[in-house]
């Protein structure tokens, strides 16, 4: 089925609901095979729970820590004319597995950026007798956000800042290289990207939950970010999307000030580059990730979304002693990716890669398989 999947601009147009369920079940089974977590959260809110790091966080919290979870995501429900979105089926599979395991799990569908959804979460938490949340996961990736105060609609733009740039990417259909040219972002586009993907909404969520008495003493909140290597810097970290991620990271400091009186803390976890529905539409990332996969798999260092979140909970958020952070207060889950020996090998691949040898130098099969699996294919 993968060979005939319809892919356009990094977006897969086909979905297999049973395959989506299988991917969720595989993560749950992997969690069950892992050693039990000695410590963990007792009541968890996951904002952006239907895929990627958010879904894996929910699986670790629920099946690794036996914690009640309340998940929020905006997904397309199936109708007579078309199937639902992959996240719809992921949520359904998680809910079914949680029910079978006797775990409390409530899943809400709604725009997490809106005041209405924030109020819906408050009401659902009380209706289903959730204890105040001692972990709030913020894992939203969206192309658009409506400001709840002004009604202004902002959109995410993935462009460099200051100058145009060109870079190599890889066609997800045929595995061939192509060069992309991107114009520089306007100031308006940078502001819009920060409004959507920055930390403004994260802060609004924690303020709302605190006002409603739904945060436990010593609460932790974590959001996910990415930095990446030199070769993706112009398009990612130094670009409009990177500026938004920097804002997200700065927001953690504001949240720490907000939560400190109740013993709470806020963290940004900088994660490894992985195949997600969000990363697949970022120019230059597919080729880099395929090269990185080849290197990290050969070196025995590769982690998928679940493995990253399992390590985050087990060794960082709920490990022994204080949470280990870098000089900017960030949890570095990209530590293996950015090892000097790993990046040197990836750089060597970039120096040699052509359309004639790309399949032998990078792990395109692995990338494509992971990408299609996100859609159940």
MOKAQUI-V966832 format. One record per residue. N is the residue number from 0. PSI is psi in degrees with one decimal (* if undefined). OMEGA is omega as a letter, one per 30 degrees, with the letter a starting at -180 (none if undefined). Layout:
BEGIN
n:N psi:PSI omega:OMEGA
n:N psi:PSI omega:OMEGA
END
This chain:
BEGIN
n:0 psi:-33.7 omega:a
n:1 psi:-35.0 omega:a
n:2 psi:-24.6 omega:a
n:3 psi:6.8 omega:a
n:4 psi:141.4 omega:l
n:5 psi:119.5 omega:a
n:6 psi:130.5 omega:l
n:7 psi:119.3 omega:l
n:8 psi:43.5 omega:l
n:9 psi:10.1 omega:a
n:10 psi:127.9 omega:l
n:11 psi:132.0 omega:a
n:12 psi:-1.9 omega:a
n:13 psi:152.0 omega:a
n:14 psi:140.3 omega:l
n:15 psi:103.8 omega:a
n:16 psi:-40.2 omega:a
n:17 psi:-34.3 omega:l
n:18 psi:-36.7 omega:l
n:19 psi:-44.1 omega:l
n:20 psi:-40.9 omega:a
n:21 psi:-39.9 omega:a
n:22 psi:-40.0 omega:l
n:23 psi:-45.3 omega:a
n:24 psi:-37.8 omega:l
n:25 psi:-40.2 omega:l
n:26 psi:-41.3 omega:l
n:27 psi:-43.4 omega:l
n:28 psi:-36.8 omega:l
n:29 psi:-37.2 omega:l
n:30 psi:-39.9 omega:a
n:31 psi:-28.8 omega:l
n:32 psi:-17.3 omega:a
n:33 psi:153.9 omega:l
n:34 psi:146.5 omega:a
n:35 psi:140.4 omega:l
n:36 psi:131.9 omega:a
n:37 psi:-29.6 omega:l
n:38 psi:160.2 omega:l
n:39 psi:177.4 omega:a
n:40 psi:161.2 omega:a
n:41 psi:-17.9 omega:a
n:42 psi:121.0 omega:a
n:43 psi:134.4 omega:l
n:44 psi:126.4 omega:l
n:45 psi:113.3 omega:l
n:46 psi:109.5 omega:a
n:47 psi:61.6 omega:a
n:48 psi:3.1 omega:a
n:49 psi:-3.5 omega:a
n:50 psi:173.9 omega:l
n:51 psi:-140.8 omega:a
n:52 psi:-31.5 omega:l
n:53 psi:-46.9 omega:l
n:54 psi:-44.1 omega:a
n:55 psi:-36.3 omega:l
n:56 psi:-41.3 omega:a
n:57 psi:-39.8 omega:l
n:58 psi:-42.4 omega:l
n:59 psi:-43.6 omega:a
n:60 psi:-42.8 omega:a
n:61 psi:-54.3 omega:a
n:62 psi:-15.4 omega:l
n:63 psi:-32.3 omega:a
n:64 psi:-3.5 omega:a
n:65 psi:30.8 omega:a
n:66 psi:140.1 omega:l
n:67 psi:138.4 omega:a
n:68 psi:140.2 omega:l
n:69 psi:116.7 omega:a
n:70 psi:143.1 omega:l
n:71 psi:132.3 omega:l
n:72 psi:158.2 omega:l
n:73 psi:106.9 omega:a
n:74 psi:161.2 omega:l
n:75 psi:121.2 omega:l
n:76 psi:152.5 omega:l
n:77 psi:153.5 omega:l
n:78 psi:-175.2 omega:a
n:79 psi:-32.2 omega:a
n:80 psi:-19.3 omega:a
n:81 psi:161.0 omega:l
n:82 psi:165.9 omega:l
n:83 psi:178.4 omega:l
n:84 psi:160.0 omega:l
n:85 psi:-40.2 omega:a
n:86 psi:-30.5 omega:l
n:87 psi:-45.5 omega:a
n:88 psi:-31.8 omega:l
n:89 psi:-46.2 omega:l
n:90 psi:-43.0 omega:a
n:91 psi:-40.2 omega:l
n:92 psi:-40.9 omega:l
n:93 psi:-47.0 omega:a
n:94 psi:-41.8 omega:a
n:95 psi:-45.6 omega:a
n:96 psi:-39.6 omega:l
n:97 psi:-41.5 omega:l
n:98 psi:-43.4 omega:a
n:99 psi:-31.0 omega:a
n:100 psi:-0.8 omega:a
n:101 psi:25.8 omega:a
n:102 psi:139.6 omega:l
n:103 psi:124.2 omega:l
n:104 psi:123.7 omega:l
n:105 psi:127.8 omega:a
n:106 psi:125.0 omega:a
n:107 psi:140.4 omega:l
n:108 psi:122.3 omega:a
n:109 psi:165.9 omega:l
n:110 psi:106.1 omega:a
n:111 psi:-16.3 omega:l
n:112 psi:-15.2 omega:a
n:113 psi:151.5 omega:l
n:114 psi:-34.1 omega:a
n:115 psi:-41.5 omega:l
n:116 psi:-36.8 omega:l
n:117 psi:-41.6 omega:l
n:118 psi:-36.1 omega:l
n:119 psi:-39.2 omega:l
n:120 psi:-43.4 omega:l
n:121 psi:-47.3 omega:a
n:122 psi:-40.7 omega:a
n:123 psi:-38.8 omega:l
n:124 psi:-39.2 omega:l
n:125 psi:-41.7 omega:a
n:126 psi:-38.2 omega:a
n:127 psi:13.4 omega:l
n:128 psi:44.8 omega:l
n:129 psi:138.6 omega:l
n:130 psi:156.8 omega:l
n:131 psi:139.3 omega:a
n:132 psi:130.2 omega:l
n:133 psi:-0.3 omega:l
n:134 psi:127.4 omega:l
n:135 psi:115.7 omega:a
n:136 psi:126.7 omega:l
n:137 psi:106.8 omega:a
n:138 psi:54.3 omega:a
n:139 psi:134.4 omega:l
n:140 psi:117.9 omega:a
n:141 psi:149.6 omega:l
n:142 psi:-11.7 omega:a
n:143 psi:147.3 omega:l
n:144 psi:136.0 omega:l
n:145 psi:122.6 omega:l
n:146 psi:123.0 omega:a
n:147 psi:-17.5 omega:a
n:148 psi:-49.0 omega:a
n:149 psi:-19.5 omega:a
n:150 psi:2.3 omega:l
n:151 psi:136.2 omega:l
n:152 psi:123.0 omega:l
n:153 psi:149.0 omega:a
n:154 psi:146.9 omega:l
n:155 psi:133.9 omega:l
n:156 psi:132.3 omega:l
n:157 psi:93.6 omega:a
n:158 psi:158.9 omega:l
n:159 psi:163.8 omega:l
n:160 psi:134.5 omega:l
n:161 psi:-31.2 omega:a
n:162 psi:153.5 omega:l
n:163 psi:163.6 omega:l
n:164 psi:157.3 omega:l
n:165 psi:151.5 omega:l
n:166 psi:158.4 omega:l
n:167 psi:138.9 omega:l
n:168 psi:-176.5 omega:a
n:169 psi:135.2 omega:l
n:170 psi:121.3 omega:a
n:171 psi:-11.5 omega:l
n:172 psi:-45.9 omega:a
n:173 psi:-0.8 omega:l
n:174 psi:18.6 omega:l
n:175 psi:148.0 omega:l
n:176 psi:149.0 omega:l
n:177 psi:147.3 omega:a
n:178 psi:131.0 omega:l
n:179 psi:140.2 omega:l
n:180 psi:128.1 omega:a
n:181 psi:131.1 omega:l
n:182 psi:160.9 omega:l
n:183 psi:150.0 omega:a
n:184 psi:143.5 omega:l
n:185 psi:164.2 omega:l
n:186 psi:-37.4 omega:l
n:187 psi:-39.6 omega:l
n:188 psi:-37.3 omega:l
n:189 psi:-45.7 omega:l
n:190 psi:-43.0 omega:l
n:191 psi:-41.0 omega:a
n:192 psi:-40.0 omega:l
n:193 psi:-39.9 omega:a
n:194 psi:-35.2 omega:a
n:195 psi:-50.5 omega:a
n:196 psi:0.5 omega:l
n:197 psi:-158.9 omega:a
n:198 psi:3.2 omega:a
n:199 psi:-47.0 omega:a
n:200 psi:-35.5 omega:l
n:201 psi:-45.7 omega:l
n:202 psi:-41.0 omega:l
n:203 psi:-38.8 omega:l
n:204 psi:-47.3 omega:a
n:205 psi:-34.7 omega:l
n:206 psi:-43.0 omega:l
n:207 psi:-47.2 omega:a
n:208 psi:-38.1 omega:l
n:209 psi:-43.5 omega:l
n:210 psi:-32.2 omega:a
n:211 psi:3.0 omega:l
n:212 psi:28.3 omega:a
n:213 psi:16.8 omega:l
n:214 psi:131.1 omega:l
n:215 psi:155.9 omega:l
n:216 psi:143.6 omega:l
n:217 psi:24.6 omega:l
n:218 psi:145.8 omega:l
n:219 psi:141.7 omega:l
n:220 psi:141.1 omega:a
n:221 psi:136.7 omega:l
n:222 psi:159.9 omega:a
n:223 psi:139.1 omega:a
n:224 psi:-180.0 omega:l
n:225 psi:144.7 omega:l
n:226 psi:-60.5 omega:l
n:227 psi:178.0 omega:a
n:228 psi:179.0 omega:l
n:229 psi:-39.2 omega:a
n:230 psi:-17.2 omega:l
n:231 psi:8.5 omega:a
n:232 psi:-44.7 omega:a
n:233 psi:-41.1 omega:a
n:234 psi:-31.7 omega:a
n:235 psi:-84.3 omega:a
n:236 psi:-35.6 omega:l
n:237 psi:0.3 omega:a
n:238 psi:-168.0 omega:a
n:239 psi:-39.0 omega:a
n:240 psi:-38.8 omega:l
n:241 psi:-34.9 omega:l
n:242 psi:-38.4 omega:l
n:243 psi:-40.7 omega:l
n:244 psi:-35.7 omega:l
n:245 psi:-37.3 omega:l
n:246 psi:-40.6 omega:l
n:247 psi:-44.0 omega:a
n:248 psi:-38.0 omega:l
n:249 psi:-32.1 omega:l
n:250 psi:-29.4 omega:l
n:251 psi:-34.8 omega:l
n:252 psi:-39.7 omega:l
n:253 psi:-39.7 omega:a
n:254 psi:-35.7 omega:l
n:255 psi:-38.7 omega:l
n:256 psi:-38.8 omega:l
n:257 psi:-40.8 omega:a
n:258 psi:-17.2 omega:a
n:259 psi:-41.5 omega:a
n:260 psi:-23.5 omega:l
n:261 psi:14.1 omega:l
n:262 psi:10.9 omega:a
n:263 psi:169.6 omega:a
n:264 psi:151.5 omega:a
n:265 psi:140.3 omega:a
n:266 psi:149.0 omega:l
n:267 psi:125.4 omega:l
n:268 psi:117.1 omega:l
n:269 psi:113.1 omega:a
n:270 psi:169.8 omega:l
n:271 psi:152.7 omega:l
n:272 psi:125.5 omega:a
n:273 psi:166.2 omega:l
n:274 psi:110.8 omega:l
n:275 psi:167.6 omega:l
n:276 psi:-27.4 omega:l
n:277 psi:-47.2 omega:a
n:278 psi:-24.7 omega:a
n:279 psi:-17.0 omega:l
n:280 psi:4.8 omega:l
n:281 psi:117.2 omega:a
n:282 psi:142.2 omega:l
n:283 psi:-21.6 omega:a
n:284 psi:-41.1 omega:a
n:285 psi:-43.6 omega:l
n:286 psi:-44.8 omega:l
n:287 psi:-44.8 omega:a
n:288 psi:-39.9 omega:l
n:289 psi:-38.7 omega:l
n:290 psi:-42.4 omega:l
n:291 psi:-42.3 omega:l
n:292 psi:-44.3 omega:a
n:293 psi:-45.6 omega:a
n:294 psi:-49.3 omega:a
n:295 psi:-32.9 omega:l
n:296 psi:-41.8 omega:l
n:297 psi:-31.5 omega:a
n:298 psi:0.4 omega:l
n:299 psi:27.7 omega:a
n:300 psi:0.1 omega:a
n:301 psi:138.1 omega:l
n:302 psi:141.2 omega:l
n:303 psi:-175.4 omega:a
n:304 psi:-46.0 omega:a
n:305 psi:-46.4 omega:a
n:306 psi:-38.1 omega:l
n:307 psi:-46.2 omega:a
n:308 psi:-33.9 omega:l
n:309 psi:-43.8 omega:l
n:310 psi:-37.6 omega:l
n:311 psi:-49.2 omega:a
n:312 psi:-46.0 omega:a
n:313 psi:-41.8 omega:a
n:314 psi:-19.4 omega:a
n:315 psi:-71.9 omega:a
n:316 psi:-38.3 omega:a
n:317 psi:33.6 omega:l
n:318 psi:-170.8 omega:l
n:319 psi:135.3 omega:l
n:320 psi:-171.5 omega:a
n:321 psi:154.3 omega:l
n:322 psi:126.3 omega:a
n:323 psi:127.0 omega:a
n:324 psi:165.8 omega:l
n:325 psi:-171.5 omega:a
n:326 psi:-20.2 omega:l
n:327 psi:11.6 omega:l
n:328 psi:14.5 omega:a
n:329 psi:144.1 omega:l
n:330 psi:121.9 omega:a
n:331 psi:88.7 omega:l
n:332 psi:-3.8 omega:l
n:333 psi:14.6 omega:a
n:334 psi:-36.8 omega:l
n:335 psi:-40.0 omega:a
n:336 psi:-42.0 omega:a
n:337 psi:11.1 omega:l
n:338 psi:143.3 omega:a
n:339 psi:-42.5 omega:a
n:340 psi:-34.6 omega:l
n:341 psi:-49.4 omega:a
n:342 psi:-32.2 omega:l
n:343 psi:-40.3 omega:l
n:344 psi:-38.8 omega:l
n:345 psi:-41.5 omega:l
n:346 psi:-39.2 omega:l
n:347 psi:-39.1 omega:l
n:348 psi:-44.6 omega:a
n:349 psi:-35.2 omega:a
n:350 psi:-28.1 omega:a
n:351 psi:-20.8 omega:a
n:352 psi:134.9 omega:l
n:353 psi:173.6 omega:l
n:354 psi:-23.4 omega:a
n:355 psi:-30.5 omega:a
n:356 psi:4.5 omega:a
n:357 psi:-39.4 omega:a
n:358 psi:-26.9 omega:l
n:359 psi:-23.4 omega:a
n:360 psi:-34.7 omega:a
n:361 psi:164.0 omega:a
n:362 psi:67.5 omega:a
n:363 psi:-38.3 omega:l
n:364 psi:-44.6 omega:l
n:365 psi:-42.1 omega:l
n:366 psi:-50.6 omega:a
n:367 psi:-40.6 omega:l
n:368 psi:-43.1 omega:l
n:369 psi:-40.3 omega:a
n:370 psi:-46.9 omega:a
n:371 psi:-33.9 omega:l
n:372 psi:-29.4 omega:l
n:373 psi:-22.1 omega:a
n:374 psi:12.1 omega:l
n:375 psi:12.9 omega:a
n:376 psi:* omega:none
END
